[in-house]
């Protein structure tokens, strides 16, 4: 079989292209014998096709309910778009196998705009919708939309509104912390969580914004961080557990957890620490003094699921 000889020529996307060459195609690496091409046009076509499928509800595998509206979507597309949806549809969350999932904290019209961005990469930001979009995008961890809204915000700042902008951004940070902690304490298996410094972890675990089932989640999250590198981190156990509201927890449950710890010195330290709390709770006089000194330790967090707690014995 005879071989074909190709004369040297400029590849598509190079300076030698004419107007008739394939648009949106570039060469990432090139040699005399081969070239690796990248097509931005292909990526846009795939995204457009997935959006058409969404609008026709083709291959949609979950419904999202926001208020009175329901949106049919593809789990894969949304999970790829944000860590929020990736966690929501993963095996660790109760929503993973549901056909319909309720999304709280976002208005349907705002979510519709964000959904259009997820499937098209385009978003219309206005003075009227910027704040709602930024808050919702932050909650849903659509970081690209948050960045876009931030750029829009910078272009509209002036001395007359800078204080209001500062207060708004402060609220955004609080929401980010709240949501981050909600995910970490629900799943608590991410490299980012393990990588927190001691100071960062303590600051986060003190937050009133923790969306938790009960205070035991805070205790186990702190201990999971310690046990991830027990040799180096066990010396920090007292500081890391300081934010835990031990009066809201069952001593029996805590001692049972401690019995399962294999590191002897850590187990002894925890037993000693817990005995200090339980001794306080046994004495009404000391318990009263403890509640006066640390009132925050005696009440559930603001965003915790509301239960009736019985403190003491």
JOGI-V952981 format. One record per backbone hydrogen bond with DSSP energy under -0.5 kcal/mol. CO is the residue of the C=O (numbers start at 1). NH is the residue of the N-H. If there is no record, write none. Layout:
<<CO | NH> <CO | NH>>
This chain:
<<4 | 6> <5 | 7> <11 | 14> <14 | 17> <18 | 21> <22 | 25> <24 | 40> <24 | 41> <26 | 28> <26 | 38> <29 | 36> <34 | 31> <35 | 37> <36 | 28> <36 | 29> <38 | 26> <38 | 40> <39 | 43> <40 | 44> <41 | 45> <42 | 46> <43 | 47> <44 | 48> <45 | 49> <46 | 50> <47 | 51> <48 | 52> <49 | 53> <50 | 54> <51 | 55> <52 | 56> <53 | 58> <54 | 57> <57 | 60> <62 | 73> <63 | 65> <63 | 101> <64 | 66> <64 | 71> <65 | 103> <66 | 69> <69 | 66> <71 | 64> <71 | 73> <73 | 61> <73 | 62> <73 | 75> <74 | 78> <75 | 79> <76 | 80> <77 | 81> <78 | 82> <82 | 86> <83 | 87> <84 | 88> <85 | 89> <87 | 90> <90 | 93> <93 | 96> <94 | 97> <95 | 98> <99 | 63> <101 | 65> <102 | 104> <107 | 111> <108 | 112> <109 | 113> <110 | 114> <111 | 115> <112 | 116> <113 | 117> <114 | 118> <115 | 119> <116 | 120> <117 | 121> <123 | 125> <126 | 130> <129 | 133> <130 | 134> <131 | 135> <132 | 136> <133 | 137> <134 | 138> <135 | 139> <136 | 140> <137 | 142> <138 | 141> <140 | 84> <141 | 143> <142 | 145> <142 | 146> <143 | 147> <144 | 148> <145 | 149> <146 | 150> <147 | 151> <148 | 152> <149 | 153> <150 | 154> <151 | 155> <152 | 156> <153 | 156> <154 | 157> <158 | 161> <158 | 162> <161 | 165> <162 | 166> <163 | 167> <164 | 168> <165 | 169> <166 | 170> <167 | 171> <168 | 172> <169 | 173> <170 | 174> <171 | 175> <172 | 176> <173 | 177> <174 | 178> <175 | 179> <176 | 180> <177 | 181> <178 | 182> <179 | 183> <180 | 184> <181 | 185> <182 | 186> <183 | 187> <183 | 188> <190 | 194> <191 | 195> <193 | 196> <197 | 201> <198 | 202> <199 | 203> <200 | 204> <201 | 205> <202 | 206> <204 | 207> <207 | 210> <208 | 303> <210 | 212> <212 | 305> <214 | 217> <215 | 218> <215 | 219> <216 | 220> <217 | 221> <218 | 222> <219 | 223> <220 | 224> <221 | 225> <222 | 226> <223 | 227> <224 | 228> <225 | 229> <226 | 229> <227 | 230> <229 | 232> <229 | 233> <230 | 234> <233 | 236> <234 | 237> <236 | 240> <237 | 241> <238 | 242> <239 | 242> <241 | 244> <244 | 246> <245 | 248> <246 | 249> <249 | 251> <250 | 254> <251 | 255> <252 | 256> <253 | 257> <254 | 258> <255 | 259> <256 | 260> <257 | 260> <258 | 261> <262 | 264> <263 | 267> <264 | 268> <265 | 269> <266 | 270> <267 | 271> <268 | 272> <269 | 273> <270 | 274> <271 | 275> <272 | 276> <273 | 277> <274 | 278> <275 | 279> <276 | 280> <277 | 281> <278 | 282> <279 | 283> <280 | 283> <281 | 313> <282 | 284> <283 | 287> <284 | 288> <285 | 289> <286 | 290> <287 | 291> <288 | 292> <289 | 293> <290 | 294> <294 | 297> <295 | 298> <296 | 299> <301 | 304> <305 | 307> <307 | 309> <309 | 311>>
